[in-house]
Amino acid sequence: MDGIHDMGGMHGFGAVDVDAVESSHSLLGTRAQVMAMLSLNGVRPVLEEQDPAAYLQSHYHERWLTCTEDRLVDRGTVTDQQLERWREIFDHDATAMPPKTVAEQGVEGLIAHLTTTPLLHGSVGSPFSTDDRVRVRRMAPIGHHRCPRYIRGVVGVIERALGSDVLPGKPEDSEREDIFTVRFDSVDLWGERTSDGEPAYDVFIDLYERYLEPA
């Protein structure tokens, strides 16, 4: 679905505070991010269903933590009562630590999942290949997807074939689809900006085959 989370190319949110980036690497932020990653690709669909006003008012890691809590409750891993009890504990002692166990067999998989290079499968067969000109389909997707609005209808060139993976939000054993890195010209995305002192540049976006059509 298209929601407030798809903010690429939107105006009105002010300048990016680069000095605040350091705060995103706090221990609390790291813990929230890792907990979300433990849910693999299941958190983003929940993230996109958040109330738009609450989404904009929440800190980045707060959004992820809230979604992780919701998923844990839905799965029956924890209860609302347990979460509320720990909120009360943290109100009195922000350094308190819940009891924890370490699943050694899951450490290797978690480290692999946290790498900046996702572990993808080989190609399952696609009509597209490197250097093909493609156009991103104009569409209004239902449910979770990975195709931002600002590239729909824009022509780009396939820079690299990445392999295949399951569709966003689907179980890990679902059918896979090929993924490509597509190169777009900033002028095609945002228009000519040289008068503002901004030179043209390339934008690279990883896209599933179903989002593309021959140009």
Secondary structure as UniProt FT lines:
FT   TURN            4..5
FT   TURN            8..9
FT   HELIX           18..25
FT   HELIX           27..37
FT   TURN            38..39
FT   HELIX           40..42
FT   HELIX           43..48
FT   HELIX           52..57
FT   HELIX           60..75
FT   HELIX           80..92
FT   TURN            94..95
FT   HELIX           104..114
FT   TURN            130..131
FT   STRAND          133..136
FT   HELIX           149..151
FT   TURN            152..153
FT   STRAND          155..166
FT   TURN            168..169
FT   TURN            172..173
FT   STRAND          176..185
FT   HELIX           186..190
FT   HELIX           194..196
FT   STRAND          202..208
FT   HELIX           209..211
FT   STRAND          212..214
//
